[in-house]
Amino acid sequence: MRLITLLLMAIGMAAAQAGAADAGQAGIRKAVQALAPDAKVTEVAKSPVPGLYEVTLKGPRGPLVVYVTEQGGHVLLGELLDVKERRNLTAERMDRLTAVDFGKLPLKQAIKVVKGNGKRKLAVFSDPDCPYCRKLEPELSKLDNVTLYTFPYPLPMHADAGRKSKLVWCAKDRAKAWDDLMLRGRLPEGSKTDCDNPVDENLALGAELNVTGTPAIIFANGQRIPGYVEAARIEQMLDRADN
């Protein structure tokens, strides 16, 4: 909310500085940057709507897209839709801004499971104590012909999630241990937490990628979606990412 409040103040300042004239891209950029120090204005461009600018910011929780009138007097926080083409222009822009280079993911830090021919690829940041992560697991089990990479990603709000993540990683069969934990609520027997594990590295990776919640699903084409998703939708997105 602080970023949004500062943004509204910035637009007002731009309007005051510009008067009745067009605030212009430089004026909007300068005003927004000055009054939103916890975010960075990365781009100001004309939107498909005459008289409306698209302003892209990068803040502590990732990118944000807003729309500003050319006089700087009004700001729109919401989604811009192209009715004729049936396209969500804001969602498309956010997909590009949040895209992940799948090829650069450190896959050795993930639990790997190959199903069928394993041709399609999917990465998931998952917390063993996250209810929606547990709800997602049965949906993932329905997928076929996919290689699934699960990055154990214990959130700070779950005090025991780090220990469970390490127990799974240190187990003889990580994939089975993860399934037992997430699908059946069973921790691996005889496992320890002091083996060489990537939990801290995964937390740093998630922070770099602005993974602020779990589950976070990343497809091979870089597209990402947060939260629980049914298998049917994941299948559609896997096929799209593979084309």
CYANA upper distance limits for C-alpha pairs under 8 A (distance plus 0.5 A):
  1 MET  CA      5 THR  CA      6.61
  2 ARG  CA      6 LEU  CA      6.61
  3 LEU  CA      7 LEU  CA      6.52
  3 LEU  CA     36 ALA  CA      6.85
  3 LEU  CA     38 ASP  CA      7.90
  3 LEU  CA     39 ALA  CA      7.98
  4 ILE  CA      8 LEU  CA      6.74
  5 THR  CA      9 MET  CA      6.87
  6 LEU  CA     10 ALA  CA      6.57
  6 LEU  CA     32 VAL  CA      8.32
  6 LEU  CA     35 LEU  CA      6.19
  6 LEU  CA     36 ALA  CA      5.97
  7 LEU  CA     11 ILE  CA      6.81
  7 LEU  CA     32 VAL  CA      6.47
  7 LEU  CA     35 LEU  CA      7.43
  7 LEU  CA     36 ALA  CA      6.79
  8 LEU  CA     12 GLY  CA      6.86
  8 LEU  CA     75 VAL  CA      7.57
  9 MET  CA     13 MET  CA      6.73
  9 MET  CA     35 LEU  CA      7.60
 10 ALA  CA     14 ALA  CA      6.69
 10 ALA  CA     28 ILE  CA      8.33
 10 ALA  CA     31 ALA  CA      5.58
 10 ALA  CA     32 VAL  CA      5.18
 10 ALA  CA     33 GLN  CA      8.36
 10 ALA  CA     34 ALA  CA      7.96
 10 ALA  CA     35 LEU  CA      6.05
 10 ALA  CA     36 ALA  CA      8.00
 11 ILE  CA     15 ALA  CA      6.76
 11 ILE  CA     28 ILE  CA      7.35
 11 ILE  CA     31 ALA  CA      7.32
 11 ILE  CA     32 VAL  CA      7.14
 11 ILE  CA     68 VAL  CA      8.21
 11 ILE  CA     72 GLY  CA      5.85
 11 ILE  CA     73 GLY  CA      6.72
 11 ILE  CA     74 HIS  CA      7.51
 11 ILE  CA     75 VAL  CA      7.61
 12 GLY  CA     16 ALA  CA      6.75
 12 GLY  CA     72 GLY  CA      7.29
 12 GLY  CA     73 GLY  CA      6.51
 12 GLY  CA     74 HIS  CA      8.45
 13 MET  CA     17 GLN  CA      6.60
 13 MET  CA     31 ALA  CA      6.84
 14 ALA  CA     18 ALA  CA      6.55
 14 ALA  CA     23 ALA  CA      6.75
 14 ALA  CA     27 GLY  CA      6.58
 14 ALA  CA     28 ILE  CA      6.21
 14 ALA  CA     31 ALA  CA      6.04
 14 ALA  CA     32 VAL  CA      8.44
 14 ALA  CA     71 GLN  CA      8.45
 14 ALA  CA     72 GLY  CA      6.11
 14 ALA  CA     73 GLY  CA      8.15
 15 ALA  CA     19 GLY  CA      6.23
 15 ALA  CA     20 ALA  CA      8.11
 15 ALA  CA     23 ALA  CA      6.88
 15 ALA  CA     71 GLN  CA      6.51
 15 ALA  CA     72 GLY  CA      5.25
 15 ALA  CA     73 GLY  CA      5.83
 17 GLN  CA     23 ALA  CA      8.09
 18 ALA  CA     22 ASP  CA      6.96
 18 ALA  CA     23 ALA  CA      5.41
 18 ALA  CA     27 GLY  CA      8.14
 18 ALA  CA     71 GLN  CA      7.78
 19 GLY  CA     23 ALA  CA      8.29
 19 GLY  CA     71 GLN  CA      8.44
 20 ALA  CA     71 GLN  CA      7.39
 21 ALA  CA     71 GLN  CA      6.87
 22 ASP  CA     70 GLU  CA      6.07
 22 ASP  CA     71 GLN  CA      5.11
 22 ASP  CA     72 GLY  CA      8.08
 23 ALA  CA     27 GLY  CA      5.85
 23 ALA  CA     28 ILE  CA      6.79
 23 ALA  CA     70 GLU  CA      6.51
 23 ALA  CA     71 GLN  CA      5.45
 23 ALA  CA     72 GLY  CA      6.28
 24 GLY  CA     28 ILE  CA      6.78
 24 GLY  CA     70 GLU  CA      6.77
 24 GLY  CA     71 GLN  CA      7.89
 25 GLN  CA     29 ARG  CA      6.54
 25 GLN  CA     44 VAL  CA      6.48
 25 GLN  CA     45 ALA  CA      7.65
 25 GLN  CA     53 TYR  CA      8.44
 26 ALA  CA     30 LYS  CA      6.53
 27 GLY  CA     31 ALA  CA      6.61
 28 ILE  CA     32 VAL  CA      6.53
 28 ILE  CA     44 VAL  CA      8.40
 28 ILE  CA     72 GLY  CA      7.24
 29 ARG  CA     33 GLN  CA      6.51
 29 ARG  CA     41 VAL  CA      7.01
 29 ARG  CA     43 GLU  CA      8.47
 29 ARG  CA     44 VAL  CA      7.21
 30 LYS  CA     34 ALA  CA      6.55
 31 ALA  CA     35 LEU  CA      6.86
 32 VAL  CA     36 ALA  CA      6.32
 32 VAL  CA     41 VAL  CA      7.68
 33 GLN  CA     37 PRO  CA      6.67
 33 GLN  CA     39 ALA  CA      7.80
 33 GLN  CA     40 LYS  CA      6.84
 33 GLN  CA     41 VAL  CA      6.51
 36 ALA  CA     40 LYS  CA      8.02
 38 ASP  CA     59 GLY  CA      6.69
 38 ASP  CA     60 PRO  CA      7.51
 39 ALA  CA     57 LEU  CA      6.73
 39 ALA  CA     58 LYS  CA      5.87
 39 ALA  CA     59 GLY  CA      4.63
 39 ALA  CA     60 PRO  CA      7.41
 40 LYS  CA     57 LEU  CA      5.82
 40 LYS  CA     58 LYS  CA      5.59
 40 LYS  CA     59 GLY  CA      6.90
 41 VAL  CA     55 VAL  CA      7.74
 41 VAL  CA     56 THR  CA      6.43
 41 VAL  CA     57 LEU  CA      4.86
 41 VAL  CA     58 LYS  CA      6.98
 42 THR  CA     55 VAL  CA      8.34
 42 THR  CA     56 THR  CA      6.11
 42 THR  CA     57 LEU  CA      5.95
 42 THR  CA     58 LYS  CA      7.24
 43 GLU  CA     54 GLU  CA      8.42
 43 GLU  CA     55 VAL  CA      6.36
 43 GLU  CA     56 THR  CA      5.65
 43 GLU  CA     57 LEU  CA      7.69
 44 VAL  CA     53 TYR  CA      7.19
 44 VAL  CA     54 GLU  CA      6.26
 44 VAL  CA     55 VAL  CA      5.11
 44 VAL  CA     56 THR  CA      6.97
 45 ALA  CA     53 TYR  CA      6.03
 45 ALA  CA     54 GLU  CA      5.77
 45 ALA  CA     55 VAL  CA      7.13
 46 LYS  CA     50 PRO  CA      8.32
 46 LYS  CA     51 GLY  CA      8.21
 46 LYS  CA     52 LEU  CA      6.75
 46 LYS  CA     53 TYR  CA      4.88
 46 LYS  CA     54 GLU  CA      6.35
 47 SER  CA     52 LEU  CA      6.19
 47 SER  CA     53 TYR  CA      5.60
 47 SER  CA     54 GLU  CA      5.83
 47 SER  CA     67 TYR  CA      8.45
 48 PRO  CA     52 LEU  CA      8.24
 51 GLY  CA     69 THR  CA      6.30
 51 GLY  CA     70 GLU  CA      5.82
 52 LEU  CA     67 TYR  CA      6.84
 52 LEU  CA     68 VAL  CA      6.07
 52 LEU  CA     69 THR  CA      5.08
 52 LEU  CA     70 GLU  CA      6.30
 53 TYR  CA     67 TYR  CA      5.94
 53 TYR  CA     68 VAL  CA      5.52
 53 TYR  CA     69 THR  CA      6.55
 53 TYR  CA     70 GLU  CA      6.94
 54 GLU  CA     65 VAL  CA      7.40
 54 GLU  CA     66 VAL  CA      6.47
 54 GLU  CA     67 TYR  CA      5.15
 54 GLU  CA     68 VAL  CA      6.97
 55 VAL  CA     65 VAL  CA      6.31
 55 VAL  CA     66 VAL  CA      5.84
 55 VAL  CA     67 TYR  CA      6.41
 55 VAL  CA     68 VAL  CA      7.59
 56 THR  CA     63 PRO  CA      7.49
 56 THR  CA     64 LEU  CA      6.31
 56 THR  CA     65 VAL  CA      5.19
 56 THR  CA     66 VAL  CA      7.12
 57 LEU  CA     63 PRO  CA      6.04
 57 LEU  CA     64 LEU  CA      5.65
 57 LEU  CA     65 VAL  CA      6.95
 58 LYS  CA     62 GLY  CA      5.99
 58 LYS  CA     63 PRO  CA      4.74
 58 LYS  CA     64 LEU  CA      6.71
 59 GLY  CA     63 PRO  CA      6.48
 59 GLY  CA     64 LEU  CA      7.84
 61 ARG  CA    210 ASN  CA      6.68
 61 ARG  CA    212 THR  CA      7.70
 62 GLY  CA     98 THR  CA      8.35
 62 GLY  CA    210 ASN  CA      6.23
 63 PRO  CA     94 MET  CA      8.04
 63 PRO  CA     97 LEU  CA      7.23
 63 PRO  CA     98 THR  CA      7.74
 64 LEU  CA     94 MET  CA      8.21
 65 VAL  CA     77 LEU  CA      8.28
 65 VAL  CA     90 THR  CA      7.69
 65 VAL  CA     94 MET  CA      7.91
 66 VAL  CA     75 VAL  CA      7.47
 66 VAL  CA     76 LEU  CA      6.40
 66 VAL  CA     77 LEU  CA      5.81
 66 VAL  CA     78 GLY  CA      7.53
 67 TYR  CA     75 VAL  CA      6.06
 67 TYR  CA     76 LEU  CA      5.45
 67 TYR  CA     77 LEU  CA      7.26
 68 VAL  CA     72 GLY  CA      6.52
 68 VAL  CA     73 GLY  CA      8.13
 68 VAL  CA     74 HIS  CA      6.33
 68 VAL  CA     75 VAL  CA      4.97
 68 VAL  CA     76 LEU  CA      6.83
 69 THR  CA     73 GLY  CA      6.81
 69 THR  CA     74 HIS  CA      6.03
 69 THR  CA     75 VAL  CA      7.04
 78 GLY  CA     90 THR  CA      8.48
 79 GLU  CA     88 ASN  CA      7.51
 79 GLU  CA     89 LEU  CA      7.80
 79 GLU  CA     90 THR  CA      5.72
 79 GLU  CA     91 ALA  CA      7.73
 80 LEU  CA     88 ASN  CA      6.70
 80 LEU  CA     89 LEU  CA      6.06
 80 LEU  CA     90 THR  CA      5.93
 81 LEU  CA     86 ARG  CA      7.71
 81 LEU  CA     87 ARG  CA      6.32
 81 LEU  CA     88 ASN  CA      5.06
 81 LEU  CA     89 LEU  CA      6.12
 81 LEU  CA     90 THR  CA      7.80
 82 ASP  CA     86 ARG  CA      6.07
 82 ASP  CA     87 ARG  CA      5.56
 82 ASP  CA     88 ASN  CA      6.77
 82 ASP  CA     89 LEU  CA      7.18
 83 VAL  CA     87 ARG  CA      7.30
 88 ASN  CA     92 GLU  CA      6.79
 89 LEU  CA     93 ARG  CA      6.67
 90 THR  CA     94 MET  CA      6.63
 91 ALA  CA     95 ASP  CA      6.57
 92 GLU  CA     96 ARG  CA      6.99
 93 ARG  CA     97 LEU  CA      6.77
 94 MET  CA     98 THR  CA      6.47
 95 ASP  CA     99 ALA  CA      6.32
 95 ASP  CA    223 GLN  CA      6.58
 95 ASP  CA    224 ARG  CA      7.82
 96 ARG  CA    223 GLN  CA      8.22
 98 THR  CA    223 GLN  CA      7.84
 98 THR  CA    224 ARG  CA      7.72
 99 ALA  CA    221 ASN  CA      8.46
 99 ALA  CA    222 GLY  CA      5.09
 99 ALA  CA    223 GLN  CA      5.61
 99 ALA  CA    224 ARG  CA      7.07
100 VAL  CA    209 LEU  CA      8.11
100 VAL  CA    218 ILE  CA      7.87
100 VAL  CA    221 ASN  CA      8.42
100 VAL  CA    222 GLY  CA      4.85
100 VAL  CA    223 GLN  CA      7.19
100 VAL  CA    224 ARG  CA      8.00
101 ASP  CA    105 LEU  CA      7.52
101 ASP  CA    221 ASN  CA      8.22
101 ASP  CA    222 GLY  CA      6.06
102 PHE  CA    218 ILE  CA      8.27
102 PHE  CA    219 PHE  CA      7.90
102 PHE  CA    220 ALA  CA      6.10
102 PHE  CA    221 ASN  CA      7.54
102 PHE  CA    222 GLY  CA      6.28
106 PRO  CA    110 ALA  CA      8.23
107 LEU  CA    149 TYR  CA      7.41
109 GLN  CA    151 PHE  CA      6.99
109 GLN  CA    197 ASN  CA      8.45
109 GLN  CA    198 PRO  CA      6.01
109 GLN  CA    201 GLU  CA      8.31
109 GLN  CA    202 ASN  CA      7.52
110 ALA  CA    149 TYR  CA      5.87
110 ALA  CA    150 THR  CA      5.50
110 ALA  CA    151 PHE  CA      4.90
110 ALA  CA    152 PRO  CA      7.44
111 ILE  CA    148 LEU  CA      8.39
111 ILE  CA    149 TYR  CA      5.97
111 ILE  CA    150 THR  CA      5.44
111 ILE  CA    151 PHE  CA      6.92
111 ILE  CA    152 PRO  CA      8.36
111 ILE  CA    169 TRP  CA      8.35
111 ILE  CA    174 ARG  CA      7.04
111 ILE  CA    175 ALA  CA      6.72
112 LYS  CA    147 THR  CA      7.54
112 LYS  CA    148 LEU  CA      6.28
112 LYS  CA    149 TYR  CA      5.22
112 LYS  CA    150 THR  CA      7.09
112 LYS  CA    175 ALA  CA      7.47
113 VAL  CA    147 THR  CA      6.22
113 VAL  CA    148 LEU  CA      5.66
113 VAL  CA    149 TYR  CA      7.09
113 VAL  CA    175 ALA  CA      7.09
114 VAL  CA    118 GLY  CA      5.69
114 VAL  CA    145 ASN  CA      8.14
114 VAL  CA    146 VAL  CA      6.65
114 VAL  CA    147 THR  CA      4.91
114 VAL  CA    148 LEU  CA      6.86
115 LYS  CA    143 LEU  CA      8.22
115 LYS  CA    144 ASP  CA      5.94
115 LYS  CA    145 ASN  CA      5.66
115 LYS  CA    146 VAL  CA      5.77
115 LYS  CA    147 THR  CA      6.58
115 LYS  CA    148 LEU  CA      8.43
116 GLY  CA    144 ASP  CA      6.13
116 GLY  CA    145 ASN  CA      4.66
116 GLY  CA    146 VAL  CA      7.13
117 ASN  CA    145 ASN  CA      5.25
117 ASN  CA    146 VAL  CA      7.30
118 GLY  CA    144 ASP  CA      8.20
118 GLY  CA    145 ASN  CA      5.05
118 GLY  CA    146 VAL  CA      4.52
118 GLY  CA    147 THR  CA      5.06
119 LYS  CA    145 ASN  CA      6.39
119 LYS  CA    146 VAL  CA      6.07
119 LYS  CA    147 THR  CA      7.21
120 ARG  CA    145 ASN  CA      6.84
120 ARG  CA    146 VAL  CA      4.99
120 ARG  CA    147 THR  CA      6.57
120 ARG  CA    220 ALA  CA      8.15
120 ARG  CA    238 LEU  CA      7.16
120 ARG  CA    239 ASP  CA      8.37
120 ARG  CA    242 ASP  CA      7.02
121 LYS  CA    146 VAL  CA      6.03
121 LYS  CA    147 THR  CA      5.36
121 LYS  CA    148 LEU  CA      6.59
121 LYS  CA    149 TYR  CA      8.36
121 LYS  CA    219 PHE  CA      7.10
121 LYS  CA    220 ALA  CA      6.19
121 LYS  CA    238 LEU  CA      8.06
122 LEU  CA    146 VAL  CA      7.67
122 LEU  CA    147 THR  CA      6.80
122 LEU  CA    148 LEU  CA      5.51
122 LEU  CA    149 TYR  CA      6.68
122 LEU  CA    217 ILE  CA      7.74
122 LEU  CA    218 ILE  CA      6.51
122 LEU  CA    219 PHE  CA      5.55
122 LEU  CA    220 ALA  CA      6.82
122 LEU  CA    238 LEU  CA      8.23
123 ALA  CA    148 LEU  CA      6.37
123 ALA  CA    149 TYR  CA      5.09
123 ALA  CA    150 THR  CA      6.32
123 ALA  CA    151 PHE  CA      7.87
123 ALA  CA    217 ILE  CA      6.38
123 ALA  CA    218 ILE  CA      5.57
123 ALA  CA    219 PHE  CA      7.02
124 VAL  CA    148 LEU  CA      8.16
124 VAL  CA    149 TYR  CA      6.75
124 VAL  CA    150 THR  CA      5.36
124 VAL  CA    151 PHE  CA      6.53
124 VAL  CA    215 PRO  CA      7.08
124 VAL  CA    216 ALA  CA      6.05
124 VAL  CA    217 ILE  CA      5.08
124 VAL  CA    218 ILE  CA      6.72
125 PHE  CA    150 THR  CA      6.50
125 PHE  CA    151 PHE  CA      5.28
125 PHE  CA    152 PRO  CA      6.69
125 PHE  CA    153 TYR  CA      6.21
125 PHE  CA    206 GLY  CA      8.44
125 PHE  CA    214 THR  CA      6.83
125 PHE  CA    215 PRO  CA      6.07
125 PHE  CA    216 ALA  CA      5.59
125 PHE  CA    217 ILE  CA      7.12
126 SER  CA    130 CYS  CA      8.07
126 SER  CA    133 CYS  CA      6.43
126 SER  CA    150 THR  CA      7.21
126 SER  CA    151 PHE  CA      6.67
126 SER  CA    152 PRO  CA      5.90
126 SER  CA    153 TYR  CA      5.73
126 SER  CA    154 PRO  CA      7.77
126 SER  CA    214 THR  CA      6.09
126 SER  CA    215 PRO  CA      5.45
126 SER  CA    216 ALA  CA      7.44
127 ASP  CA    133 CYS  CA      6.94
127 ASP  CA    152 PRO  CA      6.57
127 ASP  CA    153 TYR  CA      5.51
127 ASP  CA    154 PRO  CA      5.18
127 ASP  CA    155 LEU  CA      7.00
127 ASP  CA    161 ALA  CA      7.09
127 ASP  CA    165 SER  CA      8.31
127 ASP  CA    214 THR  CA      6.90
127 ASP  CA    215 PRO  CA      7.60
128 PRO  CA    133 CYS  CA      7.58
128 PRO  CA    134 ARG  CA      7.75
128 PRO  CA    152 PRO  CA      8.07
128 PRO  CA    153 TYR  CA      8.48
128 PRO  CA    154 PRO  CA      7.38
128 PRO  CA    161 ALA  CA      6.26
128 PRO  CA    164 LYS  CA      7.34
128 PRO  CA    165 SER  CA      7.23
128 PRO  CA    181 LEU  CA      7.97
128 PRO  CA    182 MET  CA      7.07
129 ASP  CA    133 CYS  CA      8.26
129 ASP  CA    134 ARG  CA      8.26
129 ASP  CA    154 PRO  CA      8.20
129 ASP  CA    158 HIS  CA      6.92
129 ASP  CA    160 ASP  CA      8.21
129 ASP  CA    161 ALA  CA      6.16
130 CYS  CA    134 ARG  CA      6.98
130 CYS  CA    158 HIS  CA      8.43
130 CYS  CA    214 THR  CA      7.45
130 CYS  CA    215 PRO  CA      8.31
131 PRO  CA    135 LYS  CA      6.74
132 TYR  CA    136 LEU  CA      6.55
132 TYR  CA    214 THR  CA      7.93
132 TYR  CA    215 PRO  CA      7.28
132 TYR  CA    227 GLY  CA      7.27
132 TYR  CA    228 TYR  CA      6.23
133 CYS  CA    137 GLU  CA      6.95
133 CYS  CA    182 MET  CA      8.44
133 CYS  CA    214 THR  CA      7.05
133 CYS  CA    215 PRO  CA      5.75
133 CYS  CA    227 GLY  CA      8.27
133 CYS  CA    228 TYR  CA      7.48
134 ARG  CA    138 PRO  CA      8.25
134 ARG  CA    182 MET  CA      5.85
134 ARG  CA    183 LEU  CA      7.33
135 LYS  CA    139 GLU  CA      8.13
135 LYS  CA    228 TYR  CA      7.51
136 LEU  CA    140 LEU  CA      6.88
136 LEU  CA    215 PRO  CA      8.32
136 LEU  CA    228 TYR  CA      6.02
136 LEU  CA    229 VAL  CA      7.20
136 LEU  CA    230 GLU  CA      7.91
137 GLU  CA    141 SER  CA      6.72
137 GLU  CA    182 MET  CA      7.25
137 GLU  CA    183 LEU  CA      7.30
138 PRO  CA    142 LYS  CA      7.18
138 PRO  CA    183 LEU  CA      7.61
139 GLU  CA    143 LEU  CA      7.73
139 GLU  CA    229 VAL  CA      8.25
139 GLU  CA    230 GLU  CA      6.37
139 GLU  CA    231 ALA  CA      5.30
140 LEU  CA    231 ALA  CA      6.89
142 LYS  CA    231 ALA  CA      7.08
143 LEU  CA    231 ALA  CA      7.33
143 LEU  CA    235 GLU  CA      7.70
151 PHE  CA    202 ASN  CA      7.21
152 PRO  CA    165 SER  CA      6.35
152 PRO  CA    199 VAL  CA      6.97
152 PRO  CA    202 ASN  CA      7.53
153 TYR  CA    162 GLY  CA      8.39
153 TYR  CA    165 SER  CA      8.11
153 TYR  CA    199 VAL  CA      7.22
153 TYR  CA    202 ASN  CA      6.71
153 TYR  CA    203 LEU  CA      6.64
153 TYR  CA    206 GLY  CA      8.31
153 TYR  CA    214 THR  CA      8.47
154 PRO  CA    158 HIS  CA      7.41
154 PRO  CA    161 ALA  CA      5.51
154 PRO  CA    162 GLY  CA      5.72
154 PRO  CA    165 SER  CA      7.49
154 PRO  CA    199 VAL  CA      8.28
154 PRO  CA    203 LEU  CA      8.13
155 LEU  CA    161 ALA  CA      7.59
155 LEU  CA    162 GLY  CA      8.42
155 LEU  CA    213 GLY  CA      8.25
158 HIS  CA    162 GLY  CA      8.44
160 ASP  CA    164 LYS  CA      6.93
161 ALA  CA    165 SER  CA      6.55
162 GLY  CA    166 LYS  CA      6.78
162 GLY  CA    199 VAL  CA      7.89
163 ARG  CA    167 LEU  CA      6.68
163 ARG  CA    193 THR  CA      7.09
164 LYS  CA    168 VAL  CA      6.76
164 LYS  CA    187 LEU  CA      7.93
165 SER  CA    169 TRP  CA      6.76
165 SER  CA    199 VAL  CA      7.76
166 LYS  CA    170 CYS  CA      6.48
166 LYS  CA    192 LYS  CA      7.99
166 LYS  CA    193 THR  CA      5.48
166 LYS  CA    194 ASP  CA      8.17
166 LYS  CA    195 CYS  CA      8.33
166 LYS  CA    197 ASN  CA      7.11
166 LYS  CA    199 VAL  CA      7.60
167 LEU  CA    171 ALA  CA      6.69
167 LEU  CA    187 LEU  CA      8.04
167 LEU  CA    188 PRO  CA      7.35
167 LEU  CA    191 SER  CA      6.11
167 LEU  CA    192 LYS  CA      6.02
167 LEU  CA    193 THR  CA      5.62
168 VAL  CA    174 ARG  CA      6.14
168 VAL  CA    177 ALA  CA      5.97
168 VAL  CA    178 TRP  CA      6.48
168 VAL  CA    187 LEU  CA      8.01
168 VAL  CA    188 PRO  CA      7.11
168 VAL  CA    191 SER  CA      8.03
169 TRP  CA    174 ARG  CA      6.10
169 TRP  CA    197 ASN  CA      6.98
170 CYS  CA    174 ARG  CA      7.75
170 CYS  CA    191 SER  CA      6.56
170 CYS  CA    192 LYS  CA      6.52
170 CYS  CA    193 THR  CA      6.85
170 CYS  CA    194 ASP  CA      8.23
170 CYS  CA    195 CYS  CA      6.25
170 CYS  CA    196 ASP  CA      8.28
170 CYS  CA    197 ASN  CA      7.82
171 ALA  CA    177 ALA  CA      7.12
171 ALA  CA    188 PRO  CA      7.03
171 ALA  CA    190 GLY  CA      8.47
171 ALA  CA    191 SER  CA      5.74
171 ALA  CA    192 LYS  CA      7.94
172 LYS  CA    191 SER  CA      8.41
173 ASP  CA    177 ALA  CA      6.61
174 ARG  CA    178 TRP  CA      6.52
175 ALA  CA    179 ASP  CA      6.78
176 LYS  CA    180 ASP  CA      6.52
177 ALA  CA    181 LEU  CA      6.66
177 ALA  CA    187 LEU  CA      7.44
177 ALA  CA    188 PRO  CA      6.14
178 TRP  CA    182 MET  CA      6.52
179 ASP  CA    183 LEU  CA      5.97
179 ASP  CA    184 ARG  CA      7.77
180 ASP  CA    184 ARG  CA      5.51
180 ASP  CA    185 GLY  CA      6.68
180 ASP  CA    186 ARG  CA      5.76
180 ASP  CA    187 LEU  CA      7.36
180 ASP  CA    188 PRO  CA      8.17
181 LEU  CA    185 GLY  CA      4.88
181 LEU  CA    186 ARG  CA      5.07
181 LEU  CA    187 LEU  CA      5.90
181 LEU  CA    188 PRO  CA      8.19
182 MET  CA    186 ARG  CA      8.29
198 PRO  CA    202 ASN  CA      6.47
199 VAL  CA    203 LEU  CA      6.82
200 ASP  CA    204 ALA  CA      6.86
201 GLU  CA    205 LEU  CA      6.59
202 ASN  CA    206 GLY  CA      6.51
203 LEU  CA    207 ALA  CA      6.73
204 ALA  CA    208 GLU  CA      6.78
205 LEU  CA    209 LEU  CA      6.77
206 GLY  CA    210 ASN  CA      6.40
206 GLY  CA    211 VAL  CA      5.34
206 GLY  CA    212 THR  CA      8.06
207 ALA  CA    211 VAL  CA      6.41
207 ALA  CA    212 THR  CA      7.87
211 VAL  CA    216 ALA  CA      7.39
213 GLY  CA    226 PRO  CA      7.84
213 GLY  CA    227 GLY  CA      8.16
214 THR  CA    226 PRO  CA      7.38
214 THR  CA    227 GLY  CA      6.59
215 PRO  CA    226 PRO  CA      6.63
215 PRO  CA    227 GLY  CA      5.51
215 PRO  CA    228 TYR  CA      7.20
216 ALA  CA    224 ARG  CA      7.57
216 ALA  CA    225 ILE  CA      6.61
216 ALA  CA    226 PRO  CA      5.09
216 ALA  CA    227 GLY  CA      6.54
217 ILE  CA    224 ARG  CA      5.94
217 ILE  CA    225 ILE  CA      5.84
217 ILE  CA    226 PRO  CA      6.67
217 ILE  CA    227 GLY  CA      8.24
218 ILE  CA    222 GLY  CA      6.79
218 ILE  CA    223 GLN  CA      6.35
218 ILE  CA    224 ARG  CA      4.85
218 ILE  CA    225 ILE  CA      7.22
219 PHE  CA    223 GLN  CA      5.89
219 PHE  CA    224 ARG  CA      6.69
219 PHE  CA    237 MET  CA      8.14
219 PHE  CA    238 LEU  CA      7.24
219 PHE  CA    241 ALA  CA      6.97
220 ALA  CA    238 LEU  CA      8.36
220 ALA  CA    241 ALA  CA      6.37
220 ALA  CA    242 ASP  CA      7.66
221 ASN  CA    241 ALA  CA      5.49
221 ASN  CA    242 ASP  CA      7.86
229 VAL  CA    233 ARG  CA      7.25
229 VAL  CA    234 ILE  CA      7.31
230 GLU  CA    234 ILE  CA      7.00
231 ALA  CA    235 GLU  CA      6.55
232 ALA  CA    236 GLN  CA      6.95
233 ARG  CA    237 MET  CA      6.80
234 ILE  CA    238 LEU  CA      6.50
235 GLU  CA    239 ASP  CA      6.75
236 GLN  CA    240 ARG  CA      6.77
237 MET  CA    241 ALA  CA      6.48
238 LEU  CA    242 ASP  CA      6.65
239 ASP  CA    243 ASN  CA      7.03
